[in-house]
Amino acid sequence: MAKKIRRSAPTPRGPSPSGGSSAQPPSGAPRRRRKRVNAQLVTDFTIQLSTLVEAGIPVVKALKILEGQTQSGPFKLVLGDLVEAVSGGAPLSESMAKHEGVFDDLYSNMVRAGEAGGVLDQILERLATFREKAAEIQSNIRGAMIYPAVILVVAMAVMSAVIVWVIPRFKEIFDSFSVELPGVTQMLLDISDFTVHYWYVAFGVPAALLMLHGAMMRRGGGYRYSIHNLFLKLPVIGGVVSHSLIATFTRTFGTLIQAGVPHLDALGIIRGATTNDVLRAGIEDIRRTVREGEGLARPMGETGLFDDLVVNMVDVGEETGELDRMLLKVADAYEVQVDRRIEAMFKLLEPALLVLIAGIVGFIVVALFMPLLEIMSTLGSM
């Protein structure tokens, strides 16, 4: 269940003496390229705006109050633009839609629905709840990945140092005694020799492949679709990714329907907001079928992305007219499962990484000390 947001109205501060927005540059002044706005600032703004609107303060005045208490920076400039636009008669949703980098399609469309239904304060509160829940899930995933990532980076750095600087010293010792080397030792020495003489290949090729992968992922198309599809089919990881996508889809869809956004429009918004190409293609198939007059449950099941529980819950929601509530229940359940799976996965991953690193270190030690033992044995018999 999503945690309840503690409402706290900001301390009102009046607009600048000139009556205009203090964030606006002088007339004719060139506009700077705006930096990215922190997502938490937008969430805090949403909570505060909801509180002010619920208290009966007009939107323009509420925006001026929030702009006045916002510290100088990119978001203050955005609020200044909103104050100017809304003061000129533009709807808040339309003004927000012009700042796609700050207020995405989901945000502006929900605000539009709130304006149309006269429940802007309630819509803003739902938006804030949605954003806080999404941020909590992302934070949990990032936090769980930090320790394994640090272990991998340190292990790779140590292994690289051993291969480049330590193993060549052992090679000099072996050459000086003209000892016959075991196969594993010779393989290790060959790897070290190649890395030292062709370091630009050993380190450059992986770096180039990573850069190429990143470029192709940003470009999209068949390659990115295949990678996204692969992640869904991987053991353990695939289940986490799948459940995370289902949780995000159902919470977003349920929040939009609850705000009064039509189903087709809501599906279009989610399709544009998702970063997974497999889910995007599935949503497009659902949207195409729903446009022809069918319900949601059957096309959702046919995509293969949603299990029977989700499909049945959606089917019941459509029959009872409580689709939004059913979707949010599914989201709550799957978010709990995602948290549990992530916790279990990383509890297994950490010792697995340690065992893998220990195995590599053990291989290097055995490969290097086998010839040394033979040399010591030869010297002892002399």
URMO-V386613 format. One record per residue. RES is the residue in one letter. SS is DSSP state (hx for helix, st for strand, lp for the rest). PHI is phi in radians with two decimals (999 if undefined). NEAR is the number of other ideal C-beta (glycine too) atoms within 12 Angstrom. Layout:
# URMO-V386613
res=RES ss=SS phi=PHI near=NEAR
res=RES ss=SS phi=PHI near=NEAR
This chain:
# URMO-V386613
res=M ss=lp phi=999 near=12
res=A ss=lp phi=-1.14 near=27
res=K ss=lp phi=-1.23 near=14
res=K ss=lp phi=-1.33 near=12
res=I ss=lp phi=-1.44 near=23
res=R ss=lp phi=-1.40 near=14
res=R ss=lp phi=-1.53 near=22
res=S ss=lp phi=-2.55 near=13
res=A ss=lp phi=-1.25 near=22
res=P ss=lp phi=-1.21 near=25
res=T ss=lp phi=-1.23 near=13
res=P ss=lp phi=-1.12 near=19
res=R ss=lp phi=-2.28 near=16
res=G ss=lp phi=-1.25 near=15
res=P ss=lp phi=-1.20 near=27
res=S ss=lp phi=-1.12 near=17
res=P ss=lp phi=-0.97 near=8
res=S ss=lp phi=-1.27 near=11
res=G ss=lp phi=1.49 near=16
res=G ss=lp phi=-1.74 near=20
res=S ss=lp phi=-1.45 near=30
res=S ss=lp phi=-1.27 near=26
res=A ss=lp phi=-1.52 near=31
res=Q ss=lp phi=-1.42 near=26
res=P ss=lp phi=-1.29 near=18
res=P ss=lp phi=-1.02 near=11
res=S ss=lp phi=-1.02 near=8
res=G ss=lp phi=1.50 near=7
res=A ss=lp phi=-1.27 near=8
res=P ss=lp phi=-1.20 near=8
res=R ss=lp phi=-1.45 near=16
res=R ss=lp phi=-1.36 near=11
res=R ss=lp phi=-1.23 near=9
res=R ss=lp phi=-1.45 near=21
res=K ss=lp phi=-1.43 near=16
res=R ss=lp phi=-1.21 near=15
res=V ss=lp phi=-1.66 near=25
res=N ss=lp phi=-1.09 near=20
res=A ss=hx phi=-1.10 near=25
res=Q ss=hx phi=-1.17 near=19
res=L ss=hx phi=-1.06 near=27
res=V ss=hx phi=-1.16 near=37
res=T ss=hx phi=-1.12 near=30
res=D ss=hx phi=-1.08 near=29
res=F ss=hx phi=-1.07 near=37
res=T ss=hx phi=-1.09 near=40
res=I ss=hx phi=-1.09 near=32
res=Q ss=hx phi=-1.19 near=36
res=L ss=hx phi=-1.13 near=45
res=S ss=hx phi=-1.05 near=36
res=T ss=hx phi=-1.10 near=30
res=L ss=hx phi=-1.17 near=32
res=V ss=hx phi=-1.15 near=33
res=E ss=hx phi=-1.11 near=22
res=A ss=lp phi=-1.34 near=20
res=G ss=lp phi=1.61 near=13
res=I ss=lp phi=-1.39 near=23
res=P ss=lp phi=-1.01 near=18
res=V ss=hx phi=-1.03 near=34
res=V ss=hx phi=-1.06 near=29
res=K ss=hx phi=-1.15 near=24
res=A ss=hx phi=-1.09 near=36
res=L ss=hx phi=-1.12 near=37
res=K ss=hx phi=-1.13 near=35
res=I ss=hx phi=-1.08 near=30
res=L ss=hx phi=-1.19 near=42
res=E ss=hx phi=-1.14 near=39
res=G ss=hx phi=-1.13 near=29
res=Q ss=hx phi=-1.69 near=27
res=T ss=lp phi=-1.47 near=32
res=Q ss=lp phi=-1.18 near=17
res=S ss=lp phi=-1.02 near=15
res=G ss=lp phi=2.76 near=20
res=P ss=hx phi=-1.00 near=25
res=F ss=hx phi=-1.22 near=32
res=K ss=hx phi=-1.12 near=31
res=L ss=hx phi=-1.12 near=29
res=V ss=hx phi=-1.10 near=36
res=L ss=hx phi=-1.11 near=43
res=G ss=hx phi=-1.07 near=33
res=D ss=hx phi=-1.13 near=32
res=L ss=hx phi=-1.11 near=41
res=V ss=hx phi=-1.04 near=35
res=E ss=hx phi=-1.12 near=27
res=A ss=hx phi=-1.20 near=26
res=V ss=hx phi=-1.18 near=31
res=S ss=hx phi=-1.09 near=24
res=G ss=lp phi=-1.43 near=16
res=G ss=lp phi=1.86 near=12
res=A ss=lp phi=-1.36 near=21
res=P ss=lp phi=-1.11 near=24
res=L ss=hx phi=-1.06 near=39
res=S ss=hx phi=-1.10 near=32
res=E ss=hx phi=-1.13 near=21
res=S ss=hx phi=-1.17 near=31
res=M ss=hx phi=-1.19 near=39
res=A ss=hx phi=-1.10 near=26
res=K ss=lp phi=-1.31 near=20
res=H ss=lp phi=-2.00 near=30
res=E ss=lp phi=-1.10 near=17
res=G ss=lp phi=-1.25 near=22
res=V ss=lp phi=-1.90 near=31
res=F ss=lp phi=-1.99 near=36
res=D ss=lp phi=-1.30 near=28
res=D ss=hx phi=-1.04 near=28
res=L ss=hx phi=-1.02 near=41
res=Y ss=hx phi=-1.12 near=41
res=S ss=hx phi=-1.15 near=34
res=N ss=hx phi=-1.24 near=36
res=M ss=hx phi=-1.21 near=45
res=V ss=hx phi=-1.11 near=41
res=R ss=hx phi=-1.08 near=31
res=A ss=hx phi=-1.15 near=33
res=G ss=hx phi=-1.16 near=36
res=E ss=hx phi=-1.15 near=28
res=A ss=hx phi=-1.17 near=19
res=G ss=hx phi=-1.63 near=17
res=G ss=lp phi=1.23 near=12
res=V ss=lp phi=-2.20 near=23
res=L ss=hx phi=-1.05 near=35
res=D ss=hx phi=-1.11 near=30
res=Q ss=hx phi=-1.18 near=25
res=I ss=hx phi=-1.12 near=37
res=L ss=hx phi=-1.11 near=42
res=E ss=hx phi=-1.14 near=33
res=R ss=hx phi=-1.12 near=37
res=L ss=hx phi=-1.08 near=43
res=A ss=hx phi=-1.11 near=35
res=T ss=hx phi=-1.07 near=34
res=F ss=hx phi=-1.05 near=41
res=R ss=hx phi=-1.16 near=35
res=E ss=hx phi=-1.15 near=27
res=K ss=hx phi=-1.18 near=35
res=A ss=hx phi=-1.10 near=33
res=A ss=hx phi=-1.12 near=24
res=E ss=hx phi=-1.13 near=25
res=I ss=hx phi=-1.13 near=32
res=Q ss=hx phi=-1.08 near=24
res=S ss=hx phi=-1.12 near=18
res=N ss=hx phi=-1.09 near=26
res=I ss=hx phi=-1.16 near=29
res=R ss=hx phi=-1.08 near=16
res=G ss=hx phi=-1.08 near=17
res=A ss=hx phi=-1.24 near=26
res=M ss=hx phi=-1.50 near=23
res=I ss=hx phi=-1.09 near=16
res=Y ss=hx phi=-1.09 near=19
res=P ss=hx phi=-1.05 near=27
res=A ss=hx phi=-1.13 near=19
res=V ss=hx phi=-1.11 near=14
res=I ss=hx phi=-1.05 near=24
res=L ss=hx phi=-1.11 near=22
res=V ss=hx phi=-1.10 near=17
res=V ss=hx phi=-1.12 near=17
res=A ss=hx phi=-1.10 near=23
res=M ss=hx phi=-1.13 near=20
res=A ss=hx phi=-1.14 near=16
res=V ss=hx phi=-1.14 near=19
res=M ss=hx phi=-1.07 near=27
res=S ss=hx phi=-1.10 near=23
res=A ss=hx phi=-1.12 near=17
res=V ss=hx phi=-1.10 near=28
res=I ss=hx phi=-1.17 near=31
res=V ss=hx phi=-1.44 near=23
res=W ss=hx phi=-2.00 near=17
res=V ss=hx phi=-1.47 near=24
res=I ss=hx phi=-1.06 near=32
res=P ss=hx phi=-1.00 near=25
res=R ss=hx phi=-1.18 near=19
res=F ss=hx phi=-1.15 near=31
res=K ss=hx phi=-1.07 near=27
res=E ss=hx phi=-1.08 near=14
res=I ss=hx phi=-1.12 near=23
res=F ss=hx phi=-1.10 near=28
res=D ss=hx phi=-1.13 near=17
res=S ss=hx phi=-1.22 near=12
res=F ss=hx phi=-1.78 near=20
res=S ss=lp phi=0.88 near=12
res=V ss=lp phi=-1.52 near=24
res=E ss=lp phi=-1.34 near=15
res=L ss=lp phi=-1.64 near=25
res=P ss=lp phi=-1.11 near=20
res=G ss=hx phi=-1.07 near=13
res=V ss=hx phi=-1.18 near=20
res=T ss=hx phi=-1.18 near=31
res=Q ss=hx phi=-1.11 near=22
res=M ss=hx phi=-1.09 near=18
res=L ss=hx phi=-1.12 near=33
res=L ss=hx phi=-1.17 near=31
res=D ss=hx phi=-1.13 near=21
res=I ss=hx phi=-1.08 near=27
res=S ss=hx phi=-1.11 near=33
res=D ss=hx phi=-1.10 near=22
res=F ss=hx phi=-1.12 near=21
res=T ss=hx phi=-1.13 near=28
res=V ss=hx phi=-1.20 near=24
res=H ss=hx phi=-1.45 near=14
res=Y ss=lp phi=-2.16 near=16
res=W ss=hx phi=-1.04 near=19
res=Y ss=hx phi=-1.18 near=14
res=V ss=hx phi=-1.45 near=15
res=A ss=hx phi=-1.08 near=21
res=F ss=hx phi=-1.75 near=20
res=G ss=hx phi=-1.29 near=14
res=V ss=hx phi=-1.11 near=16
res=P ss=hx phi=-1.03 near=17
res=A ss=hx phi=-1.12 near=15
res=A ss=hx phi=-1.14 near=15
res=L ss=hx phi=-1.14 near=14
res=L ss=hx phi=-1.12 near=14
res=M ss=hx phi=-1.13 near=14
res=L ss=hx phi=-1.12 near=15
res=H ss=hx phi=-1.03 near=17
res=G ss=hx phi=-1.08 near=15
res=A ss=hx phi=-1.14 near=15
res=M ss=hx phi=-1.24 near=18
res=M ss=hx phi=-1.18 near=22
res=R ss=hx phi=-1.19 near=14
res=R ss=hx phi=-1.24 near=15
res=G ss=lp phi=1.47 near=18
res=G ss=lp phi=1.58 near=14
res=G ss=hx phi=-1.11 near=15
res=Y ss=hx phi=-1.12 near=19
res=R ss=hx phi=-1.12 near=24
res=Y ss=hx phi=-1.06 near=22
res=S ss=hx phi=-1.13 near=18
res=I ss=hx phi=-1.14 near=25
res=H ss=hx phi=-1.10 near=29
res=N ss=hx phi=-1.17 near=25
res=L ss=hx phi=-1.10 near=18
res=F ss=hx phi=-1.08 near=26
res=L ss=hx phi=-1.25 near=29
res=K ss=hx phi=-1.77 near=18
res=L ss=lp phi=-1.19 near=16
res=P ss=lp phi=-1.12 near=14
res=V ss=lp phi=1.19 near=20
res=I ss=hx phi=-1.12 near=22
res=G ss=hx phi=-1.03 near=21
res=G ss=hx phi=-1.13 near=24
res=V ss=hx phi=-1.15 near=33
res=V ss=hx phi=-1.09 near=32
res=S ss=hx phi=-1.07 near=34
res=H ss=hx phi=-1.16 near=35
res=S ss=hx phi=-1.15 near=36
res=L ss=hx phi=-1.14 near=39
res=I ss=hx phi=-1.10 near=40
res=A ss=hx phi=-1.09 near=41
res=T ss=hx phi=-1.15 near=35
res=F ss=hx phi=-1.08 near=43
res=T ss=hx phi=-1.19 near=45
res=R ss=hx phi=-1.18 near=41
res=T ss=hx phi=-1.15 near=43
res=F ss=hx phi=-1.11 near=49
res=G ss=hx phi=-1.11 near=40
res=T ss=hx phi=-1.14 near=42
res=L ss=hx phi=-1.18 near=41
res=I ss=hx phi=-1.13 near=35
res=Q ss=hx phi=-1.08 near=33
res=A ss=lp phi=-1.43 near=38
res=G ss=lp phi=1.65 near=26
res=V ss=lp phi=-1.35 near=34
res=P ss=lp phi=-1.02 near=20
res=H ss=hx phi=-1.00 near=32
res=L ss=hx phi=-1.10 near=25
res=D ss=hx phi=-1.12 near=26
res=A ss=hx phi=-1.09 near=37
res=L ss=hx phi=-1.11 near=36
res=G ss=hx phi=-1.12 near=27
res=I ss=hx phi=-1.14 near=32
res=I ss=hx phi=-1.15 near=37
res=R ss=hx phi=-1.04 near=29
res=G ss=hx phi=-1.25 near=22
res=A ss=hx phi=-1.58 near=30
res=T ss=lp phi=-1.25 near=29
res=T ss=lp phi=-1.79 near=23
res=N ss=lp phi=-1.75 near=30
res=D ss=hx phi=-1.18 near=28
res=V ss=hx phi=-1.16 near=30
res=L ss=hx phi=-1.15 near=38
res=R ss=hx phi=-1.07 near=28
res=A ss=hx phi=-1.14 near=24
res=G ss=hx phi=-1.11 near=33
res=I ss=hx phi=-1.10 near=36
res=E ss=hx phi=-1.12 near=23
res=D ss=hx phi=-1.11 near=27
res=I ss=hx phi=-1.08 near=37
res=R ss=hx phi=-1.09 near=29
res=R ss=hx phi=-1.13 near=20
res=T ss=hx phi=-1.22 near=24
res=V ss=hx phi=-1.13 near=28
res=R ss=hx phi=-1.09 near=18
res=E ss=lp phi=-1.45 near=13
res=G ss=lp phi=1.88 near=12
res=E ss=lp phi=-1.54 near=21
res=G ss=lp phi=-1.40 near=21
res=L ss=lp phi=-1.56 near=41
res=A ss=hx phi=-1.04 near=28
res=R ss=hx phi=-1.08 near=21
res=P ss=hx phi=-1.13 near=30
res=M ss=hx phi=-1.14 near=40
res=G ss=hx phi=-1.14 near=25
res=E ss=hx phi=-1.24 near=17
res=T ss=lp phi=-1.22 near=30
res=G ss=lp phi=1.39 near=22
res=L ss=lp phi=-1.62 near=35
res=F ss=lp phi=-2.03 near=35
res=D ss=lp phi=-1.38 near=23
res=D ss=hx phi=-1.08 near=14
res=L ss=hx phi=-1.06 near=22
res=V ss=hx phi=-1.11 near=35
res=V ss=hx phi=-1.07 near=29
res=N ss=hx phi=-1.15 near=21
res=M ss=hx phi=-1.12 near=35
res=V ss=hx phi=-1.15 near=40
res=D ss=hx phi=-1.07 near=26
res=V ss=hx phi=-1.13 near=22
res=G ss=hx phi=-1.09 near=30
res=E ss=hx phi=-1.19 near=26
res=E ss=hx phi=-1.22 near=15
res=T ss=hx phi=-1.63 near=13
res=G ss=lp phi=1.32 near=11
res=E ss=lp phi=-2.10 near=19
res=L ss=hx phi=-1.09 near=31
res=D ss=hx phi=-1.07 near=31
res=R ss=hx phi=-1.17 near=23
res=M ss=hx phi=-1.13 near=32
res=L ss=hx phi=-1.09 near=40
res=L ss=hx phi=-1.21 near=34
res=K ss=hx phi=-1.14 near=27
res=V ss=hx phi=-1.07 near=37
res=A ss=hx phi=-1.05 near=38
res=D ss=hx phi=-1.03 near=26
res=A ss=hx phi=-1.13 near=24
res=Y ss=hx phi=-1.31 near=35
res=E ss=hx phi=-1.14 near=35
res=V ss=hx phi=-1.12 near=23
res=Q ss=hx phi=-1.12 near=26
res=V ss=hx phi=-1.08 near=34
res=D ss=hx phi=-1.03 near=27
res=R ss=hx phi=-1.16 near=19
res=R ss=hx phi=-1.17 near=29
res=I ss=hx phi=-1.10 near=32
res=E ss=hx phi=-1.06 near=19
res=A ss=hx phi=-1.17 near=17
res=M ss=hx phi=-1.10 near=30
res=F ss=hx phi=-1.36 near=28
res=K ss=hx phi=-1.14 near=17
res=L ss=hx phi=-1.41 near=19
res=L ss=hx phi=-1.18 near=25
res=E ss=hx phi=-1.06 near=23
res=P ss=hx phi=-1.15 near=16
res=A ss=hx phi=-1.11 near=18
res=L ss=hx phi=-1.12 near=25
res=L ss=hx phi=-1.10 near=19
res=V ss=hx phi=-1.13 near=16
res=L ss=hx phi=-1.08 near=20
res=I ss=hx phi=-1.12 near=25
res=A ss=hx phi=-1.07 near=16
res=G ss=hx phi=-1.11 near=16
res=I ss=hx phi=-1.14 near=24
res=V ss=hx phi=-1.09 near=19
res=G ss=hx phi=-1.08 near=15
res=F ss=hx phi=-1.05 near=21
res=I ss=hx phi=-1.12 near=28
res=V ss=hx phi=-1.09 near=21
res=V ss=hx phi=-1.11 near=18
res=A ss=hx phi=-1.10 near=31
res=L ss=hx phi=-1.45 near=33
res=F ss=hx phi=-1.55 near=21
res=M ss=hx phi=-1.04 near=25
res=P ss=hx phi=-1.13 near=31
res=L ss=hx phi=-1.10 near=23
res=L ss=hx phi=-1.11 near=18
res=E ss=hx phi=-1.14 near=22
res=I ss=hx phi=-1.12 near=25
res=M ss=hx phi=-1.13 near=16
res=S ss=hx phi=-1.16 near=14
res=T ss=hx phi=-1.13 near=15
res=L ss=hx phi=-1.13 near=12
res=G ss=hx phi=-1.23 near=9
res=S ss=hx phi=-1.51 near=8
res=M ss=lp phi=-1.40 near=8
